[in-house]
Amino acid sequence: MKIITDARCTEYHQAGHPERPQRVAKTVERLKTQKEIALEWAEPLVVQDAAILRAHTIEHLHGVQIASEPFDADTPNHPKIAEHARRAVGGALHALKIAREGGQAFSLLRPPGHHATRDRSMGFCYLNSIAITVLAARAAGVKRVAVFDFDVHHGNGTEAILHKQEGCAFFSIHQFPAYPGSGQKSFDNCHNYPVAPNAPREVWRKEAEKALADLKAFKPDLLGVSAGFDAYKRDPLCQQQLETEDFQWVGESLRKLGVPFFSTLEGGYSSDLPELVLAYLKGVTGK
């Protein structure tokens, strides 16, 4: 298992904002001290504009690069945010490369990406790493690519970018109602599995099983995973009830699909995030 990260992603912050540097810093620290999984460490790839422009408009890319004001109330304009967002894309692209070569990879970088639409930054997200990477896989000749998004918030940006994209499918299990207010129904190649606030974890698992069965029926050649850990019972931003072992179960379930896949960090804002990521990686690697 390769962990792709870069210490520079911890250099920006806003006081009181839940998307804070410690999410990555503490997780890296935990993964480097654990003895249960054999890990290797790697850096993001350099990203060319052409890759980003498969998913975003050129106006959006330029806007992220030159912005001087917050993008919205949740999405600050941090110094050098375009560079940080581009590295997150580079992490996902490196994870894709490793998966296509038969390896396992997790991109542990910030900012997250799955709320960013073709032309808008929102929900802590600036560039949509998973959508960019899926479209890169298609451009490289992979015939059928799916995204599985288990972040507690619906990946509206990924859905919008991949909607009706040939050879692509989107599968999302998330809380509804919750930010950003989308994801109540499925349509075309976008498959949504909403779970009510405060639903028992058994209900979440049943919906996840449906999502995974539908994903398997799609018969993807490659899978990209938007790995969000904010459906955890102690996460401050939503009202789901998952335990640490549920994230290990997700990793195990994805591994048992028998499809090459890679994962990128999305949400997860509790202080237990390092343990949740480790549990997921145990499931992915079969440890």
PyMOL commands that set and color helices and strands:
alter all, ss='L'
color gray80, all
select helices_A, chain A and resi 7-10+22-33+49-52+58-66+81-100+129-139+156-162+201-218+244-256+273-285
alter helices_A, ss='H'
color red, helices_A
select strands_A, chain A and resi 2-4+40-42+105-107+145-149+168-175+190-195+222-227+261-265
alter strands_A, ss='S'
color yellow, strands_A
deselect
rebuild
show_as cartoon
